[in-house]
Amino acid sequence: MAFSNLKEFMADLEQRGELVRIKEEVSAELEITEITDRVSKRFGPALLFERVKGHTVPVLMNAFGSMSRVARAIGLRGEEELGQVFKGVLDVQVPAGWLDRLRLLPRLKRFLAIAPKVVKNPPCQQVIYRQDEVSLARLPILLCWPADGGRFITLPTVFTRHPLSGKRNVGMYRMHVYDERTTGMHWHTHKGGAEHYRQAEQLGQRLEVAVAIGPDPAVTYAATAPLPPDIDEIQFAAFLQNAPIEMAKCLTIDQEIPANSQFVLEGYVEPGERRIEGPFGDHTGYYSPADPYPVFHITCITHQKDPIYPATIVGKPPMEDCYLAKATERIFLPLIQAQLPEIVELNLPIEGVFHNMALVSIRKTYPGQAKKVMSALWGMGQMMFTKIIIVFESDVDVHNLSEVLWRLGNDIDPRRDVIFFEGPTDALDHAATNPHIGSKMGIDATRKMPQEGYPRTWPDLIKMDPQVVEKVNQLWPRLGID
């Protein structure tokens, strides 16, 4: 199922009836957003805008707009296989946590067998623009929302290398277009690209950056995955699809990029240089404010002869980014369960924009266990951004929000069962009093034990007699009730 390039993935979508070609002329300023937003809210297909006003390059939207599409993009047959991605890692017995199991990846035979391959004359360099020819105006870059600070590149995979170790990082960071040759680089302080830039600044060095737009679909997903710093996203993408990623050397900087990318931007970020980036209509459903961020200077633009420009929009959920995040939830849940075996299920609800809320069910066997699970989750990588964790018993379906609210309202005493503490917050959390740090709330919605300050007997749930249920099941077809 592996797709070596974006166009193969598009062909698969079209064959399955999951891609619609838009032949009416539309504008990249707001109109593509409005159309795509309506389709996203209806859980609709991918969209290829073939006639974008003022441009000859088509725009692809909502390509990752369902769980099944994300699964196929990374080489799986369907969403039911998402939880099997790390099966080989979980089979390795090590007395350590899930991050340590992830760090085993570079030593696994399958991982080593699919190392990236560097090729010459790559498709991404069929057309080359250097120096005065460089212009972002050639790309149909979107103005997404009315109060945005400008046009934004919204689906870039950004390549950097650590100035000392040389380790590669690939992340997805929006890029505010300032003019034809410069953009903002929205590196949050907790991200890998930001760490590379901090190290370069301390050394007084320029940091070289390459941006691939429309690489192999598995690379696009890998750029969003919450990997440890020592796991290479390119090799992780190859691991996902069980096929190597073809890479190519950049022309003006010492970086490698996916050879089948639709567009590549080469350039650098200077130490100490900042410029106001934003505002931007973000995945929280609110505008993130304008703030100073590093500036990306473009030295070269290359692309395929007939490129496609993939983009995404974010805003009030559900949107395309929801499915990328939900795929990550399914992929990484087995690793979390390996560290916390009492966890039965986990739901990062779309309405909570993933990092704001976690609903967890556990097999409770001792007092204080729910609070132990909360503390452990807050210590796991990007779970540190989760503002609210609610823990339920194993018999609660945490994906059924009606059941969640029913049990939450019934099974907690707020004074006893709610805890607060301070910790890191996502850079986009506008509710936090100060940037990057704020409060967390944990709610223990499990049945309480005497040792947890509950002296009474916890009541039983109302359930019908099984024999009556079976008898009514047999009668049902004859009752005349639709």
N, C-alpha and C positions, 0 to 999 in steps of 0.2 A: 504493500500500500504506500510505500515511500514515494513522495513527490520531489523530484530533483529541482523543480523551479515553480514559480508562482503560476505560470500559464498552464502547467500540467494540472495543478490543483483547480484552477478555474474551469478547465475542460471537464474534470470530474464533477464539479458542481453543476455545470450546465447539463451534462448527461443525466444527472439525477433529478433535474428539474429544480435545482436549488440556486440558480442564477438567472436573473432577469436583465436583459439588455434594454437600457433606457435610450431611445432614439431621439427623443425631443431635446432640443437645445436647452441647457440649464446653466446657471451661473455657479461658479465656485464660491461666490460670496453669498452665504446664508441659504441659498436655495437647495443645494445638495444636502445640507444639514437638515432642513425641514423635511425633505422627502425621506431621507434615511431614518430620521427620528421616528416618523410615522410607521415605517416598516419594522424598525427594531421593537417598537412598543407592541406590535402585532406578531412578534416572533417570526418575521418573514424572511425572505431569501436574500442572498447576496445580490448586489446591484452593480452593474457595469454601465456607467454614464459615458456613452460613446461620443456625445457632442457637448463638450464643455465650452462655454462662451469664451472666445479669445484664445483657445488652445487646440492643439491637434492630438494631445495625449489623453486617452480615456482614463477615467477615475474609477477604481474599484472600491466599493464600500460594503461593510457588513459581511465580509468573507468568513469571519470567525463567529458569526451571529447565532450559533447553536452549539450545544454540547457535542452533538454528533459531528459537526463540521470541524470543531477543534480537535476531536479525537482523530478524524481522518487526516487532518493537516499534519499531525505528528506521527503518522504511519500506522495508526490502529484501525481496526475494522469497524469499531463503533464505541460509543461512550461506555458500554459495559466493561471494556478492557482498560479504562483509565486507572482503575485500582490495582492493575496487574503490572504496571510499569516497573516497579522496584522489586518484583518477585525474586529475582536473582540476588539482590542485595539483602533481602530479608532472610534468605536461606543461609547466609553467611553468619555463623554464630560468633558474636563478639560481645564481651561484657561492657557495652557502652551504649550511648544514646543514638538517636536517629541521625544526628549530624555526623557522628563517627561512621555510621554505616554509609552515608553518602560519600564520605571521604575514601571509602574503599573502592569507589567506582573506578578511579584511574588504574587500579590493580586488577580489575576483573578482566578475564580473557576476552569477553565480548566487547568491552570498552576499548581495549588495546587493538582489537582487530579492525576497528573502523575509524582509525585516526584520519584527520583531515588530509586531503590531497591538494597540493598546489599545482595548478594548471597554467599553461601559457595561452595567450590569445583568448581570454575569457569573453563570454557574451556581454558581460557588463561593461566592457571597454570597446565596444564596436563603434561608439561615437564618443569623441573626446573634446572637451573644452578646457582651455588653459588661459591663465592670466586675464587679459581684457575680454576674452570670450565668455568668461564665467558669468552666468546670470541665473538666479533663481526664478526669474520671470518666465523662463521656459517651462517651469513645472506648474501644473494646475493646483497650487497650494490653497487650502481652504481658509476662508474666513468663516469660523464655525458659528459664533453667537454674536448678537448685536453689540454687546459691550466689551468684546475681546479687544485686546490691545493691538491687534493686527492679524495677519495670516499666521497660521501655525502648521508646521510639519508634525503630524500627529501619530504616525506609525513608523518612526525611525528606529533602526537598530544601531546603537552607537558603540563603536569599537575604540577602546583605549588600552594602553599597557602600563603597568606599574613602572614608574621611572627607575626603580632599583632592581626589582625581581624580574621584570619583563613579563609578568603574568598578565594574560589578556582578561579583559572584562567586556561583556556585551550587555548593555542595558537599554531600556526603552525610556527615553526622556524627551518630552515635547520640545520643540524648537521654534521660538518666536522669530519670525522673519523681520529683520530690521531694514535691510536693503538687499540689493542683488547679490552681495557677497558676504553678508554677516547675519548671524542669528544669535539668539540667546541659547544657552545650554542649561536646561532646568535640572541641575544636579542637586537633589535633596541631600542633606548632610549625612544621612545614613547609607547612601547608595555607594556602590563600588566605583562608579565613575567619579564621584565627588572625592573619594579617598585618593584615587590616582592624581586628581588635580591638586589636592592638599599637599601631597608629597612633592609634586612638581613645583608648587609655589615655594615650599620650604627650601628647595634646592635652587630656586631662582630660574627654573627651566620652563621653556615652552613645552606644552603637552600636545603631541600630535593626536589627531582624532579623525576617524573615518566613520561615515554614516552610510549604511546600506539601507535602501528603501526598496521593499519588495524582494527580499532574499528567499531562500527555500522556506516554505511555510513552517517547518519545524524550528528554524532559526528564529523566526518572529516569535513563536511561543517561548522558546528557551530564553529570549531576552527579557521576558516578564517573570520567569520562574525564580522563586526565593532560594537560590543556591548559595552555599558557603563560598567565601572569596577564593578558595583554592580549587574550585571546580570550574573548568573551562566550559562556557555555554555552548561553544561550537561542538566540542566533543560530546556534550550532553545531548545536543540536538541529534547528532549521529547515533548516540545510544538509543534515543527515543525511537527513531525510525529504522534502526538496525541497518544503516547504510551511511557511508562516509559523505561528508560535506566537501564539495569541491571549493577550493579557495584560490584567490589570485592576489598577487602583490599590487599594492597601490602604485601610482605613477609618480607622485610628488612627496610621499611620506613613507616611513618605514612601518607599514601596517599591511595586514592581509584582510580581505573581505570576501564574502561568498561570491563565487565566480558567476553565478546565475542571477545576481541581483538585477533588478530593473534599472535602478539609479544608484550611483555612488557619489557622495560628496566627500572630498578630501580636504583636510585643512589642519588648523591648530587653534589652541586656546592659550593666550598669554597669561603669565603669572600676574596677579594683582589687578587685572582688568575686569571691571564690572559695568553692567548697564541694566537699566530697569527692564524687567521682563514681566509680561502680563499687563492687565488682568486676563484671565482665561476661564471660560465656562467649563468647570471641571467635573470629574466623575462623582463628586459629592452632590451634584445638582445645584451647587452654588458657584459663583465666580470666585476663584482664588485671587488674592490681591496682587498688585504689582509690587515686585521686590527686586533688589539687585542680584544678578546672576552673572556667571562668566560669559564671555563673548566668543563665539566660534567664527573664525575667519576661513573662508573657502578658497582654496588654491586651485582646485580642479573639480570639474563635474564630468562624469562619464555615464553612459547608459546604453542599453540595447538599441538596435535599429528601430524596432517598433515597440517601445516600452509601454507598460501599464503603470499608472501611479496609484498605489494602494494607500488608502487613508482610513481613518476612523474618526468618530465623534464620541464625546463623552458628555454626560449630563445626568439628569434625573433618571434613575434606573426604571425598567431594564434597558440596557444597551449592550453593544457588542462586547465591551470589556467585561461585562458580567460573566459571560460564558468562558472567557479565558481564565477568570478568577475561580469560577466553579470547577473548571477542569483541574486547576492547581489543588483545590480542596480535595478532590477525589484522588489525584495522583499521590499527594503527600500524606493523606490520612493513614495508610498502612505504616508509614514510617513513624508517625506520631503514636500510633497504637503499639508499635514495637517498644517505645520508650514508656508509654503509659497504657499497659495492657487492660486496665479497667475501663478504658474508653470504648463504648459500643458504637457511637455515631457522633458525627460533627456536622453542623450546618453553619456556614457563614452566609447568612441570608442576603440575597440581592438587595433587599430594602435597607440593609445595614451597611451598604457599600463595602462589604467584605472585611475591612479592617476595623470597623466600628463595633461589631457585635459577633459573638460566637455562642451558639447553642450546642451544648454537649450533653450526651447521655452516658452514664457510667453504671457499672456493676458495683454497687456500694456494699462494702463488707465491714467497715470500721468507722468510728466517729472521726469527723474532721476530714474525711477523704475528699469531699467536694472542694474544700478550700485548698487541699494539697494539689488537686488537679488544676485549679485556677492558677496557682503560683507556678506550677511547672509549665503551663501553656504560655504564660507571660514571659517566660525565660527562653522560649523557642523562636529564634530568628525574628521574622517579621510579625510574629504573633505579639511581639511587644507593643505593637500599635493598637491592639484590640482594646477598645474602651470599656466594653461590657461583656463579661462572660457569665452565662447562666448555666448551671449544672442541674441536670434532671436524673431521675432513676432510669434504669435500662428499658423499662416498659413504655417510655414516652417516645413518640415519633417526633424527633426534633425537626423534621422537614415539614411537619403539619403545623402551620402557625396557629391554626385554630386550637389544636390540642395544647400547643405550647402556652398560649395565653390562658387557657382554662386551668392548666396545672400551675402555672406561675401565680395566678390570682388566688388559688386555693392553698398552695403548699408552702407559702413563706410567711414568716413573721418579720416584717421589715427591720425592726431593731436588732433581732437576733441573727438574721440570715443575710444581711447585706454588709459587705466590707468595702472599704475604700483605701487606696494608697496612691502614691505619686509614681510616675514613670514616663518613659519617652512617648511622644505622640507623633503621628504623621505630620509632615510639614504642611499638609493641606487642611489640618484640623482648625477651622476658624473659631470653634467654641472654646478651645483652650485659652486660659488667661494669658499665657506666654507661649511664644513659638517653641515647638519641639518638646515641650514637657507639660504634663497635665495629670489629672486624676484618672484613676481606673475604678470600676465598680464590679465586684463579684457578687452574684446572687446564688445562694445555696437553696435550690428548689427540690432537694431530695427529701425522702422521709426522714424524720429526725429520731435519733436514738436517745435513750436516757442520759448518756454521757454528754450529749450536746445541749443539755438544759431543757429537755422535753420530758416532764414527769408523767404525762398522760399516755394512753394507748392510741397509736396512730390508726385512724379508721380504715376500713376496707373500701375499695372502689365498688360501685354498684355494677353487678354483672348478672345477666340472665342465666337461668339454669340451662346447662348445655343440652339436656334432653328436650327442653321446650324449644330451644333454638333449632334443633334438628327437625322436630315435628313441624314447626312453622315453615322451615325450608321446603319440606315435602308438600305442604298445603299451598304454598305461595302461588304456584302456577294456576291453581283453581280458584283463587280469591278474586280475580278480576281487577287487580290493582296493577296499574302500569308502573 
